[in-house]
Amino acid sequence: MTTAAKPPTRRSGVYPAAARAGKLRRRHAVNALMAGLVGLAAVLATLPLVVVLFYLLKQGASSVQWHFFTNMPKPVGESGGGMANAIVGTLILIGTASLIGLPVGIGGGLYLAERRGSRLANTTRFLADVLNGLPSIVMGIFAWQFLVRPFGHFSAWAGGVALAAMMIPQVARTTEEIVRTVPVSLREAALALGYTRWRTSLTVVLRTATAGVVTGALVAIARIAGETAPLLFTAFGNQFWSTSLNQPIAALPLQIFTYAVSPYDDWHAQAWAGALVLIALILIISLVARVATRGRFATASD
Amino acid sequence: MPPGPSIASPTAQPSALTPLRDSPPPASLSMPPEMPLETPPVISSTGSRSTPAPAPPTEALRRVAPTTVTINTPAKPSAEPTGTPRLSVHGLSAFFGGSCAVRDVSVVLPDRFVTAIIGPSGCGKSTLLRCLNRMHETLPLARVEGQVMLDGQDIYGRAVNVTALRQHVGMVFQRPTPFPTMSIRDNVAAALLTASPRPSRARTDEIVERALRRTALWDEVKDRLRDSAVGLSGGQQQRLCIARALAIEPEVLLLDEPTASLDPLSTQKVEELVYELRRDMTVVIVTHNMQQAARVSDRTAFMLGGELVEVAPTTTLFTTPHDPRTEAYITGRFG
């Protein structure tokens, strides 16, 4: 009989109905448990950020007043001190690092993506990964050795270069990843129109990947904005107003460090305020980037 | 042994379709099912077929253009190439690393004709097409041997500027590839950026409008030229890509399964467009769809396993193929 020869399937009766119901219940239970665990992990992942923000607001908000942004640091005991020089210094350092780091990083990433098989690309990719894992203090030593020692003085330049050196491998790798997501068909369409390779890369491939590349660049900027170690013996910090690239320059992380390890309560309050401003700065950079890259075509391509 | 690839194909025989062609087309859409090769009524409406001419040669009816452009369109009494062809292929082989995708193909692609390349998947028809504007070599490990002559010059010659060549030999791909960051206008104008001297803004607008009109897209997009091209439908995107290729006035247009990802209505529009384009340029179209080849092409080449089996006027190839393999394919015995 053909029906008897038919192998029993799970659905058709290896398990009695009661056992099937039990199995189903068990599967529902396991599903609920796993969903709960994953949800918990998601909450835990964001918890540190929430706690840090909350604590910073609690500790620092009272010290963030108008004069904090406009005034220079004042000696211990005098009220009304600010971090104007450190805020401007950090912006200058970020600007210098971006001017050097972004073109090199994005250009390098484009090369890695467009000539992915070449020996130079493979070597560069490996070195970029090594550089990415390099402790930031080592970057500081490198910049000190080549940009501080020969000139005999600390400088904003040296700090900017140290930060740029930290940005480049990261920007290059994220750019490469984003550019690789641009479909080959677009590249071919451009080549078939008589575009040269470089024009295709710049005006079609990179432009298509702009949103992702900008996001990657801003993540890198946000990361270096809070770096302290590479600045310790390059930009060095400065208690006075200076915007010269040739002079030591103040920076928020350095100022926070100096104030936080001091024994004075009002300097501690200033350190909290500085940390809050630094976080706010990074947040603003991210938000500006979001708005800027939204563009007029972003919604259409979604 | 079946006869090898033939460059000089037999003259167009008056086929079984001849009487039907010479008579006025049926009034309705109800085409007899035994006429799969007939062009659909909508395409025939572009010609003057509705007014029955006094028994012209077989192909002439399909060839007659609307009166406004007759000056530009020399009458083609048959699907046989006459005069010197613009584009011809001589002993072309294409490789991916060690494997040979196209083997020793020689074929003439006559000017102002639509040549269709048909064949089963993987037969090398797309690769052959991509050799005609040197796009094949952009792929890793790709290699080409042989000659492709365009206006008497080997495009694989040493002095050839590849980017300039690709402006003379335009290409449209299987999937629409509008540049997502550019507006509709900028997409069409994309290739003009490489021209020197670069046309002025006003001149560019003119060229864009003309290209969009040629692809019957102008009325659909004229009010949103500044919008993203990604907002268009698939069929509109594909016609946009054709407009983009046409904007630089290529002499040859290569179409690589241009309707493979389109719905029937969009397919019809693209086919009508291809039919129109033959007035001005050499068109080579790769297609999976034999009916499409029959509808739009003057000559059809059949490829199998990287070799060119047969090339002949379309009606001949589909009615009285020379090679048994062609016959097996077009009658649906494989592929």
Interface residues (C-beta under 8 A of the other chain):
Chain A: G117 P183 S185 L186 E188 A189 A190 L191 A192 L193 G194 Y195 T196 R199 T203 V204 R207 T208 T210 R296 F297 A300 S301
Chain B: N133 M135 T138 P140 T163 A164 L165 R166 Q167 G170 M171 F173 R175 T177 F179 P180 T181 A190 A191 L193 T194 D227 S228 V230 G231 C241 R244 A245 I248
